[in-house]
Amino acid sequence: MSNLKRISTLTALLGLTVSSASAGDAQLSAQSIIVNPSQPELNVQVWTNRDASGTGNPVYQIGERISVGVKTNADAYIYLFNVNADGNIDLFFPNRYEASNYVQAGTRVFPAGGANYGLSVGGPNGQDKLLAVASTTELSLDDIATFEGQQNFATVSVQGQDGLAQALSVVVNPLPDNAWVTDTAFFRVGNTVQTPQPQPTPAAQIQPGQRQDGSFDGAMVDAYSRLKGDESLGQATTYAAAWGDGWWQKFNGIGAYGDAALLHANGSSRSYSVHGRLLARYLSLAQAENGATRPPSRLGWAAGDEKVIPQNLYGTTGLYGFFQNGALYDSQKYGTFWLTGPVLKSYQGLGGSGSFLGFPTRDQFMQNGVWAADFEGGSIRTVNGVPRIYRK
């Protein structure tokens, strides 16, 4: 057995272990890397063996085997990239173990049974993104990746998601509008969800908003009073500590509220609370995106206090958390899911969870390169750049 040296496959990710046996220019996206805005008939889907839906964020440990599934609705040239947590990139298909990257319509798994190579997770821990590109014409990737000497996998010369997006946009923009399409899937390496690390707790009781140097965050002090913190937040378990471009402080919570935190963004005169499952999901998103060194960009800082949502027409109750860039909706029945952008605006304009749509039943997701969301009573799909609402 020979190992490809950290061709970070699937960016070392994979650590590829090799075993013998234009409606406009391409759009760059933080979530999807690169998107064809013309919504061509050509379609591609990508997923990993632990999430056949391609919409989740499954966890793999370093050294574990992984396989990648791809489905197209037409014969096409397929290119599979991985951007791993440290920004290294691999192009793991095409490779020299495969005769061609021209794939017939239908489903294909990499590596296929009997293939002369395998894929295993190589690290580092963090968030990885898979990108599948399907094209009706063969792409010239000479400025992105090259096969050197006897290497069976190409060496990628660009670094980071933004670098890959910019390089690919140069390649695909000259193509006809309907000639290419992309899809992304996510997975995490390592499953430890860390939280921001305020200073350790001293023997004396910490006060709301108190920093380790003895100063106080006034917005947190005000929030604790506004929220009747002794009834909803409980006792502070950490000092108020810097987190990203703001401050956070953790509390032990009260009863059903669960663990709690006060969040205060720099420049804001107010601090807001996040509790229980909403807090756990918020921190897990931050961990997956940036190692929990700052708030997750898809949500940003809390921009309002949590709201209890009364029983809707489906008999579902839950919680709603509002953030700078999006929202979290939580229900015991379905779980805790995020929405953002035009999809969220359309959903809230209809009445949110109190409307016929009800609660989200999954995170907002990409479908054919555009945003979509599913709910108890219907769905939202983006059509020609505009969110459309559908009943079940």
N, C-alpha and C positions, 0 to 999 in steps of 0.2 A: 504494500500500500504506500503510495506516495502522497505527500501533502503539498498542496499549492500554498506557498508562503503567504499568509495573510492577505491574499487577494481578497481580503476583507470580505471574502466572498459572501456574497450577499453581505457584502462588505465585511470581510472577515467575519462578517456576520456569519455569513454562512461560513466562512473559514473554509470554503469549499474543500472538503476532503475528497480527493480523487481516488476512487477505489478501482483497481483493476477488475475484472470479470468481463380658396381662402375667402370666405365671408368676412375675412379680416385676419390679422396676424394671430399667431398662436398666443393664447393667454397664459401668463404665468400665475401660479396659485400656490399659496403656502400649504394647502392641504393636498392638492392634486398634482403639484409640480408643474405640469404643462397641460393645457386643455385646448382642444379644437373648438372654437366658438360656433362653428357652423352646424354642429350636431349632425354629422354624416350618418348615412344608413349603416355603414360599417360599424361594427360593435366589437369590443373586447372586454373581457372580465378576467380578473386575476384574484387568486386567493391562496392561502396556505392550507396545509393538511389539517390544521386545528381549527379552522374557521371557514367552512365551505361557502358561507354567505359572502365572504370578502368584505364585510362591513364591521367586523369586530376588531379587537386588538389583543390576540392571544399571546400567551407568555411562553417563551422557550428558555431553557437553561443552556449555558455554554457547554458544548460537546454533544447536544442532542441533535438527532437527525431531523431534517426538515425537507418537505417537498412542496412544490409550487404548481398550482393548477391554472390553466389558461383556457378560455373558451372564446371562439370567434364565430360570427355568423356568416363568414365568407372566407375563402382562401386568402391568406395574407402573409407577408413577411412579419415575423414576430421578433421583438427585441425586449429582453428582460433585464432591468437594472435593479440594484438595491442601494439605497442611501442609508448608511448605518449611523449609529449614534454619534460617532466622532467625525462625521462628514466624509469619510472615505466611501468610494463608489465602486461597485463591480458591475460589469456587463457579463452575466453568466450564460446568456443565450443571445446570439449564436456562440458556439464554441467549437473547437476542433474535434470533439468527440462526436458531434452531430454532423451528418452529411450536408444538411441545408437548414436554414431557418425559414424556409417557405413552408407554411403549415396549412393543411387542409382545414376547412370549416369543421367545427366541432370542438371537443374537449381534448386537451393534451396535458399530461402531467410530467413535470421535470423534477428529477430524472425519471425517465420511463423505466418500466421493468426490464431488466437485462442490460441497462445502460452501463457503460464502462466508467462511470463516475458516480459519486454521491455528494450530497450537500449536508453539511452539519454546521451547527451554530458555533461561531468562533469568538463572538464578543466584539466590542466591549458591551457592558450592560447599558441599557437605555432604549430609546425609541428608534425603530427601523421602519423604512418605507420602501415598499416594492413598487416599481413602475413598469407597466407593460405598454409597449407601443406597437400598434398594428398598422401596417401600411400596404397599400395595393402595389406599390413599387418598392424596389430595394433601396434602402437608405445608404448614403455615404457617411460613415461615422469616422472617417480618418482623422478628423480634428478632435474626436472625443476618445477613441480607444484604438489601440493597435496590438496586433499579435507580434510579440518579440521572440525571435529565435524559435526554439522548440516549444514555447509555451502553448498549452492547450486552451487557456483562457486569456482574453485580451487584458491589457493594462490600460486602465482609464486615466486620462490625463487631466480631467477636470476634478474639482473638489467641491463638495457641498451641494445641497439641493439647488441653491440659486445658480451655481455654476453649471450644473447639469441642465437646468431649465433654459438658461440663456443659450447654451451650446446647441441644444435640441431645437430651439426656436429657429436658429439659423438654418438647420437642416430641413425642417418641415415647411417653413413659410413659403418656399417656391412651389410647393406641391399644390395640386388642385384641392379645392375645399373639401371634397368628399373622399380624399385619398388616404387619410390617416385618422387615428383615434387613439386615446389613451385610457388607462384605468389604473387606480392605485389600491394597494392593500397595506395594512399596518400589522406589525407585531412587535412585542417588547422582548428584550433579552434581559433576563433576571426579573424576579418578581417582588423585590423588596420595595414597598411604597414608603418612601421617607417623607418626613415633614420638615418644614423649616426648623432650624435648631436655635431657638432662643437660648439665653444664658441659663445655667442651672439654677434651680430653686434653692434659696437659702432657708435656714430654719425659720426665720421670721415670716409671717404671712405677707404675701405680695399684694399690693393694692391695684385695682383696675387702672390701666394706663401707666403704671410705674415702670420706668426704665432702670437698668442696673446701676446707672450713675446717680440715681435718686431723683432725676427729673421726671416729669409726667407728660404724657401725650394728652393734651386737653380734649381732643375729639373723642378719644376712647373713654375718658372720664365721663364726658357728657353722654356718650352712647350707653354706658353702663347704667347711668341714672335714668335715661329715657326708656330703656328696655326693662326697668326693674330687674337689674341683673342678678340680685340675690334670689330672684324667683325663676329666672330663665337661663342665666349663664353660670351661676355658681361661683366658686372661688377661683381666682387666678392661679394657675399652676406653673406659669413661666413669667418672666419679665416681658414687657413690650420690647420687641427686638426688630431691627431692620430686616426687611425682606424685599428684595427687588428695589423698586423706587418708592417704598412705603414702609409701613410697620404692621406687625401682627402680634397678638397676644392670645394665649390659649387658656381655656377655662375647663373645669371638670364637669360642667353641665349639670342639669337638674332633671332627674327622672327620665321621662320619655324623650326629653329634648336631646339627650346624648351629648357627647363632647362638643365643645363650642369654641369659637374663636372670634375675636374682633379684628377687622381689617380696616386699615386706614391708608389710603393712597395719598402720596405727597401732592400738595396743591388742593386737596379737598378739605372742606371745613367740617366734614362729618365722617364718622366711623360707623361701620355696619357689622352685623353679626351673621355668622353662618354656623349651622348646627348639624349634628348627626350624620345621616347618609349624604346630605348635600355637601357637608364639609369633607367627608371621606372621598366623594367623587371628585370634588374640586382639587383636592390635594393629589389624587391619583393622576388627574390630567396634567397637573404641574410636574409631577414626577416623570411621567412618560415623555413630556415635551422638553423639559429643561433640567431634570434632576431635582425639582422642587426648590430651585434657587430663586424663583419669582413666580407670580401668578401665571396660569396658562393663558397664552395669547388669545385663544378662541373665546375666552370669557373676560379676561382682565380682572380688575378689582371689583369687589362688591359695590353696587351702586344703590342699594336699598336694603332694608331689613327683610328677612324672610316673611312670607305670607302663608297662612294656613288656608288651603283651598277646600271649601265645603263640598259635600257630596254632589257630584254632577249627575247628569241624566243616565249615566251607566252605573251609578251607585259607587263611584270611585272617589276617594278623598286623597289628599296629599299635601305637599309643600311646593312652594315656588320661590326660587332665589333669583334675583335680578342683578346682573353684572354689567360692566361697561360695554362689553361687546356681545353679550348673549345672555342666556338664561339656563337654569337647571330646573327641571320638573321632576318631582319624586312622588311615587305612589307605591304602597306596599304590594299592590297587585302586579306592577310591571317593572319597577326599579327606578333608577335615577338617570336621566338622559339630558343631553344638552341640545339646544337649538340656537341658531344665530342668523344674522343677516336678513335678507328679504324673506326667507322662509319663516323666521320668527316674527317678523313684522306682519306678515299676512295672517299667521296663526293668531297673534294677539289682537289684530284688527277684527277678526271674526268673533273674538270673545275668549280665546285661549282654551283652557281645559273645561270651561263652562259651556263651550259651544258644542255643536254636534260632532266635532272632531274628538273631543275628550282629551285624555292624557296621551303623551307620546308613548309608543311601545318599543322604541329603540332610539339610539342616537340619530341625529341628522346624518345623512350619508350621501356619497356620490353615486349617481347612476348615469351612465353614458356621458361622464364628464361634467355633469351639472348636479346641483343640490336637490335632494329629495328628503321627505320625512313621512313616517307612518304613525297613525294614531288609532285610538280605539274605534272611531267611527268613520275613518276615511284616510286620506293621504294628501300630501302636497307634492307636486312635481313641477320642475322648472321647464317651461316650454317657450322656446324662442326668447330666452332671457327673462321671462316673466313667471312668477310662481302661480300655479293653477291649483285650485282646491277641488278635491273629488270626494264624494260620499261613497261609503261601502255599498 
